[in-house]
Amino acid sequence: TITLLKLPRGGKEVTSDVIVGEYAEKGIPNISGMDADKTSAPLTVKDKGNLTVGGEEMTFVSGVSERGGKTFSQFIGSLIPKSNPSVIIIQGVCFDSETYKMEQTKKLLSAIKSF
């Protein structure tokens, strides 16, 4: 499951690195259909880096998280388009594996041409 959100930026000091780091540390609010009233546990980061998505640099982390006694792999990416004062959050969840299937996410993200 992959979800994209567009949110207000919240200030010039907010960067993609800060956003991804906070979500990995605190857990991400449910946007994927699991337990609507809960946040996932902190993410145990296994990979981090940057990707170009729609001509913009996106910071990401992936790893393992837990909710309701279930362990799953998760991807959290963030980018701030130069032409728009918003933040794009991309969350991917793989419920059947503790290893995130990054190639599938890269394939989807490569289809985005601009923001």
MDTraj code that builds the backbone (N, CA, C; nanometers):
import mdtraj as md
import numpy as np

residues = "THR ILE THR LEU LEU LYS LEU PRO ARG GLY GLY LYS GLU VAL THR SER ASP VAL ILE VAL GLY GLU TYR ALA GLU LYS GLY ILE PRO ASN ILE SER GLY MET ASP ALA ASP LYS THR SER ALA PRO LEU THR VAL LYS ASP LYS GLY ASN LEU THR VAL GLY GLY GLU GLU MET THR PHE VAL SER GLY VAL SER GLU ARG GLY GLY LYS THR PHE SER GLN PHE ILE GLY SER LEU ILE PRO LYS SER ASN PRO SER VAL ILE ILE ILE GLN GLY VAL CYS PHE ASP SER GLU THR TYR LYS MET GLU GLN THR LYS LYS LEU LEU SER ALA ILE LYS SER PHE".split()
xyz = np.array([
    [0.0844, -0.1167, 0.0000],
    [0.0000, 0.0000, 0.0000],
    [0.0891, 0.1231, 0.0000],
    [0.0622, 0.2159, -0.0913],
    [0.1370, 0.3411, -0.0970],
    [0.0373, 0.4560, -0.0913],
    [0.0652, 0.5538, -0.0060],
    [-0.0219, 0.6689, 0.0108],
    [0.0594, 0.7958, -0.0073],
    [0.0046, 0.8925, -0.0815],
    [0.0673, 1.0231, -0.0983],
    [-0.0214, 1.1274, -0.0336],
    [0.0397, 1.2169, 0.0432],
    [-0.0319, 1.3264, 0.1078],
    [0.0338, 1.4583, 0.0725],
    [-0.0456, 1.5617, 0.0579],
    [0.0050, 1.6969, 0.0397],
    [-0.0411, 1.7782, 0.1597],
    [0.0549, 1.8377, 0.2320],
    [0.0263, 1.9118, 0.3537],
    [0.0908, 2.0501, 0.3470],
    [0.0419, 2.1465, 0.4259],
    [0.1105, 2.2758, 0.4345],
    [0.2520, 2.2562, 0.4885],
    [0.3452, 2.3385, 0.4412],
    [0.4855, 2.3213, 0.4801],
    [0.5096, 2.3469, 0.6275],
    [0.4532, 2.4509, 0.6842],
    [0.4679, 2.4741, 0.8274],
    [0.5860, 2.5587, 0.8679],
    [0.6554, 2.6246, 0.7773],
    [0.7674, 2.7124, 0.8116],
    [0.8912, 2.6798, 0.7316],
    [0.9767, 2.7790, 0.7145],
    [1.0977, 2.7620, 0.6328],
    [1.1991, 2.6675, 0.6957],
    [1.1918, 2.6513, 0.8293],
    [1.2869, 2.5620, 0.8967],
    [1.2515, 2.4146, 0.8760],
    [1.1328, 2.3886, 0.8252],
    [1.0892, 2.2509, 0.8001],
    [1.1535, 2.2023, 0.6703],
    [1.2277, 2.0923, 0.6812],
    [1.2911, 2.0323, 0.5637],
    [1.2435, 1.8877, 0.5503],
    [1.2682, 1.8302, 0.4367],
    [1.2329, 1.6887, 0.4168],
    [1.3072, 1.5986, 0.5151],
    [1.4330, 1.6306, 0.5441],
    [1.5095, 1.5520, 0.6415],
    [1.4436, 1.5555, 0.7787],
    [1.3974, 1.6736, 0.8200],
    [1.3322, 1.6882, 0.9506],
    [1.2026, 1.6087, 0.9542],
    [1.1225, 1.6203, 0.8503],
    [0.9933, 1.5512, 0.8452],
    [1.0117, 1.4000, 0.8519],
    [1.0982, 1.3468, 0.7679],
    [1.1218, 1.2021, 0.7651],
    [1.1781, 1.1551, 0.8990],
    [1.2707, 1.2321, 0.9555],
    [1.3291, 1.1950, 1.0841],
    [1.2261, 1.1909, 1.1968],
    [1.1365, 1.2907, 1.1994],
    [1.0335, 1.2934, 1.3036],
    [0.9359, 1.1774, 1.2893],
    [0.8922, 1.1495, 1.1664],
    [0.7998, 1.0378, 1.1470],
    [0.8664, 0.9046, 1.1814],
    [0.9933, 0.8883, 1.1468],
    [1.0633, 0.7636, 1.1799],
    [1.0784, 0.7495, 1.3312],
    [1.1045, 0.8602, 1.4001],
    [1.1266, 0.8572, 1.5444],
    [0.9977, 0.8382, 1.6234],
    [0.8908, 0.9052, 1.5813],
    [0.7667, 0.9054, 1.6592],
    [0.6610, 0.8092, 1.6070],
    [0.6777, 0.7616, 1.4861],
    [0.5730, 0.6826, 1.4222],
    [0.4919, 0.7727, 1.3310],
    [0.4293, 0.7141, 1.2346],
    [0.3525, 0.7922, 1.1381],
    [0.2038, 0.7736, 1.1651],
    [0.1252, 0.8816, 1.1566],
    [-0.0197, 0.8654, 1.1736],
    [-0.0746, 0.7672, 1.0708],
    [-0.1784, 0.6997, 1.1055],
    [-0.2362, 0.6013, 1.0158],
    [-0.2946, 0.6684, 0.8926],
    [-0.2386, 0.6362, 0.7780],
    [-0.2950, 0.6812, 0.6514],
    [-0.3071, 0.5634, 0.5552],
    [-0.2939, 0.4439, 0.6103],
    [-0.2913, 0.3272, 0.5219],
    [-0.4026, 0.2274, 0.5490],
    [-0.4976, 0.2613, 0.6362],
    [-0.6096, 0.1714, 0.6583],
    [-0.5997, 0.0827, 0.7803],
    [-0.4883, 0.0849, 0.8525],
    [-0.4741, 0.0040, 0.9744],
    [-0.5200, 0.0855, 1.0938],
    [-0.5965, 0.0296, 1.1833],
    [-0.6326, 0.0928, 1.3109],
    [-0.6365, 0.2451, 1.3016],
    [-0.7426, 0.2988, 1.2467],
    [-0.7519, 0.4398, 1.2125],
    [-0.7184, 0.5361, 1.3250],
    [-0.7315, 0.4959, 1.4494],
    [-0.7076, 0.5881, 1.5601],
    [-0.5680, 0.5766, 1.6195],
    [-0.4768, 0.5040, 1.5563],
    [-0.3448, 0.4810, 1.6148],
    [-0.2325, 0.5258, 1.5223],
    [-0.1195, 0.5537, 1.5841],
    [0.0042, 0.5846, 1.5135],
    [0.0919, 0.4603, 1.5203],
    [0.1709, 0.4364, 1.4156],
    [0.2623, 0.3227, 1.4208],
    [0.3727, 0.3503, 1.5223],
    [0.4379, 0.2456, 1.5664],
    [0.5512, 0.2598, 1.6570],
    [0.6669, 0.3223, 1.5785],
    [0.7692, 0.3694, 1.6486],
    [0.8855, 0.4222, 1.5773],
    [0.9390, 0.3205, 1.4764],
    [0.9982, 0.3723, 1.3726],
    [1.0524, 0.2903, 1.2654],
    [1.1968, 0.2541, 1.2985],
    [1.2293, 0.1260, 1.2917],
    [1.3682, 0.0823, 1.3004],
    [1.4257, 0.0941, 1.1603],
    [1.5063, 0.1962, 1.1382],
    [1.5541, 0.2297, 1.0040],
    [1.6570, 0.1274, 0.9567],
    [1.6316, 0.0729, 0.8368],
    [1.7250, -0.0209, 0.7739],
    [1.7936, 0.0416, 0.6535],
    [1.7304, 0.1444, 0.5939],
    [1.7850, 0.2095, 0.4749],
    [1.7399, 0.3548, 0.4745],
    [1.8237, 0.4414, 0.4226],
    [1.7847, 0.5806, 0.4056],
    [1.8605, 0.6380, 0.2872],
    [1.8040, 0.7446, 0.2302],
    [1.8693, 0.8043, 0.1156],
    [1.7835, 0.9101, 0.0504],
    [1.8144, 0.9359, -0.0754],
    [1.7427, 1.0349, -0.1543],
    [1.7104, 0.9764, -0.2906],
    [1.5964, 1.0154, -0.3421],
    [1.5536, 0.9780, -0.4765],
    [1.5043, 1.1043, -0.5473],
    [1.5121, 1.1065, -0.6786],
    [1.4522, 1.2146, -0.7542],
    [1.3132, 1.1694, -0.7963],
    [1.2135, 1.2486, -0.7588],
    [1.0734, 1.2182, -0.7907],
    [1.0122, 1.3415, -0.8538],
    [0.9642, 1.3309, -0.9756],
    [0.9029, 1.4445, -1.0429],
    [0.9956, 1.5637, -1.0541],
    [1.1246, 1.5393, -1.0678],
    [1.2225, 1.6465, -1.0789],
    [1.2619, 1.7096, -0.9462],
    [1.2138, 1.6568, -0.8359],
    [1.2426, 1.7097, -0.7024],
    [1.3165, 1.6046, -0.6200],
    [1.3988, 1.6504, -0.5268],
    [1.4719, 1.5586, -0.4393],
    [1.3832, 1.5152, -0.3229],
    [1.3713, 1.3839, -0.3043],
    [1.2922, 1.3291, -0.1951],
    [1.3856, 1.2557, -0.0986],
    [1.3738, 1.2871, 0.0294],
    [1.4449, 1.2162, 0.1351],
    [1.3566, 1.1006, 0.1800],
    [1.4170, 0.9835, 0.2062],
    [1.3367, 0.8692, 0.2504],
    [1.4102, 0.7850, 0.3523],
    [1.3332, 0.7093, 0.4272],
    [1.3842, 0.6027, 0.5128],
    [1.2927, 0.4825, 0.4930],
    [1.3453, 0.3646, 0.5148],
    [1.2624, 0.2443, 0.5165],
    [1.3135, 0.1550, 0.6280],
    [1.2241, 0.0719, 0.6768],
    [1.2616, -0.0169, 0.7853],
    [1.1420, -0.0935, 0.8381],
    [1.1475, -0.1271, 0.9650],
    [1.0449, -0.2111, 1.0262],
    [0.9749, -0.1323, 1.1362],
    [0.8432, -0.1489, 1.1433],
    [0.7625, -0.0865, 1.2472],
    [0.6647, -0.1896, 1.3008],
    [0.5852, -0.1476, 1.3997],
    [0.4915, -0.2404, 1.4644],
    [0.3660, -0.1643, 1.5033],
    [0.2547, -0.2320, 1.4912],
    [0.1267, -0.1777, 1.5372],
    [0.0383, -0.2954, 1.5735],
    [-0.0191, -0.2894, 1.6910],
    [-0.1117, -0.3942, 1.7331],
    [-0.0485, -0.5318, 1.7391],
    [0.0795, -0.5391, 1.7733],
    [0.1476, -0.6674, 1.7820],
    [0.1922, -0.7243, 1.6484],
    [0.1687, -0.6507, 1.5395],
    [0.2084, -0.6966, 1.4060],
    [0.3282, -0.6148, 1.3576],
    [0.4286, -0.6854, 1.3072],
    [0.5473, -0.6216, 1.2527],
    [0.5334, -0.6138, 1.1013],
    [0.5729, -0.5008, 1.0443],
    [0.5620, -0.4805, 0.9002],
    [0.6719, -0.3859, 0.8540],
    [0.7011, -0.3882, 0.7251],
    [0.8009, -0.2963, 0.6704],
    [0.7302, -0.1699, 0.6231],
    [0.8049, -0.0616, 0.6278],
    [0.7453, 0.0679, 0.5980],
    [0.8464, 0.1578, 0.5292],
    [0.7966, 0.2459, 0.4453],
    [0.8741, 0.3458, 0.3727],
    [0.8132, 0.4814, 0.4042],
    [0.8964, 0.5795, 0.4353],
    [0.8493, 0.7156, 0.4570],
    [0.9381, 0.8082, 0.3751],
    [0.8770, 0.8822, 0.2844],
    [0.9498, 0.9780, 0.2025],
    [0.8864, 1.1150, 0.2131],
    [0.9663, 1.2179, 0.1924],
    [0.9157, 1.3544, 0.1979],
    [0.9908, 1.4403, 0.0977],
    [0.9164, 1.5284, 0.0325],
    [0.9792, 1.6266, -0.0547],
    [0.9020, 1.7571, -0.0463],
    [0.9738, 1.8664, -0.0706],
    [0.9145, 1.9993, -0.0700],
    [0.9384, 2.0580, -0.2087],
    [0.8341, 2.0609, -0.2932],
    [0.8512, 2.1131, -0.4288],
    [0.8966, 2.2594, -0.4273],
    [0.9881, 2.2935, -0.5166],
    [1.0390, 2.4305, -0.5243],
    [0.9294, 2.5303, -0.5632],
    [0.8347, 2.4852, -0.6426],
    [0.7316, 2.5755, -0.6954],
    [0.6071, 2.5843, -0.6078],
    [0.6065, 2.5187, -0.4917],
    [0.4846, 2.5113, -0.4130],
    [0.5201, 2.5048, -0.2645],
    [0.4604, 2.5889, -0.1809],
    [0.4929, 2.5876, -0.0379],
    [0.4208, 2.4759, 0.0387],
    [0.4341, 2.3556, -0.0090],
    [0.3692, 2.2415, 0.0546],
    [0.4714, 2.1308, 0.0766],
    [0.4291, 2.0288, 0.1486],
    [0.5117, 1.9116, 0.1727],
    [0.4373, 1.7919, 0.1153],
    [0.5070, 1.7085, 0.0430],
    [0.4515, 1.5838, -0.0068],
    [0.5090, 1.4720, 0.0794],
    [0.4205, 1.3948, 0.1426],
    [0.4605, 1.2798, 0.2236],
    [0.4188, 1.1543, 0.1480],
    [0.5099, 1.0615, 0.1362],
    [0.4812, 0.9345, 0.0702],
    [0.5074, 0.8242, 0.1713],
    [0.4049, 0.7447, 0.1965],
    [0.4183, 0.6343, 0.2913],
    [0.3880, 0.5044, 0.2179],
    [0.4738, 0.4083, 0.2350],
    [0.4505, 0.2750, 0.1820],
    [0.4526, 0.1745, 0.2952],
    [0.3641, 0.0770, 0.2888],
    [0.3574, -0.0269, 0.3908],
    [0.3511, -0.1615, 0.3214],
    [0.4299, -0.2549, 0.3707],
    [0.4272, -0.3922, 0.3204],
    [0.3959, -0.4819, 0.4403],
    [0.2715, -0.5270, 0.4473],
    [0.2250, -0.6013, 0.5639],
    [0.2772, -0.7447, 0.5710],
    [0.3206, -0.7994, 0.4572],
    [0.3587, -0.9403, 0.4552],
    [0.5091, -0.9646, 0.4562],
    [0.5872, -0.8598, 0.4887],
    [0.7312, -0.8765, 0.4856],
    [0.7983, -0.7758, 0.5790],
    [0.9089, -0.8148, 0.6375],
    [0.9878, -0.7222, 0.7175],
    [1.0948, -0.6533, 0.6331],
    [1.0965, -0.6837, 0.5034],
    [1.1852, -0.6162, 0.4096],
    [1.0987, -0.5371, 0.3131],
    [1.1187, -0.4049, 0.3079],
    [1.0352, -0.3212, 0.2223],
    [1.0700, -0.3442, 0.0753],
    [0.9679, -0.3560, -0.0072],
    [0.9849, -0.3832, -0.1500],
    [1.0067, -0.2524, -0.2262],
    [1.1294, -0.2022, -0.2162],
    [1.1646, -0.0708, -0.2689],
    [1.1492, -0.0601, -0.4203],
    [1.1771, -0.1667, -0.4923],
    [1.1697, -0.1597, -0.6391],
    [1.0295, -0.1260, -0.6880],
    [0.9274, -0.1787, -0.6217],
    [0.7896, -0.1473, -0.6604],
    [0.7587, 0.0001, -0.6365],
    [0.8069, 0.0545, -0.5263],
    [0.7859, 0.1956, -0.4954],
    [0.8602, 0.2835, -0.5952],
    [0.9843, 0.2486, -0.6264],
    [1.0608, 0.3265, -0.7250],
    [0.9905, 0.3281, -0.8599],
    [0.9329, 0.2159, -0.8990],
    [0.8618, 0.2090, -1.0269],
    [0.7426, 0.3043, -1.0276],
    [0.6653, 0.3045, -0.9202],
    [0.5514, 0.3955, -0.9117],
    [0.5979, 0.5410, -0.9117],
    [0.6962, 0.5723, -0.8289],
    [0.7424, 0.7106, -0.8180],
    [0.8041, 0.7618, -0.9477],
    [0.8614, 0.6735, -1.0282],
    [0.9214, 0.7166, -1.1547],
    [0.8155, 0.7646, -1.2546],
    [0.6891, 0.7284, -1.2321],
    [0.5816, 0.7726, -1.3197],
    [0.5397, 0.9177, -1.2918],
    [0.5799, 0.9727, -1.1785],
    [0.5461, 1.1119, -1.1455],
    [0.6419, 1.2020, -1.2218],
    [0.5889, 1.2897, -1.3044],
    [0.6716, 1.3756, -1.3890],
    [0.6945, 1.5149, -1.3305],
    [0.6007, 1.5640, -1.2489],
    [0.6196, 1.6959, -1.1866],
    [0.5171, 1.7148, -1.0745],
    [0.5382, 1.8198, -0.9961],
    [0.4461, 1.8554, -0.8886],
    [0.3937, 1.9943, -0.9123],
])
top = md.Topology()
chain = top.add_chain()
for i, resn in enumerate(residues, 1):
    res = top.add_residue(resn, chain, resSeq=i)
    for name in ("N", "CA", "C"):
        top.add_atom(name, md.element.get_by_symbol(name[0]), res)
traj = md.Trajectory(xyz[None], top)
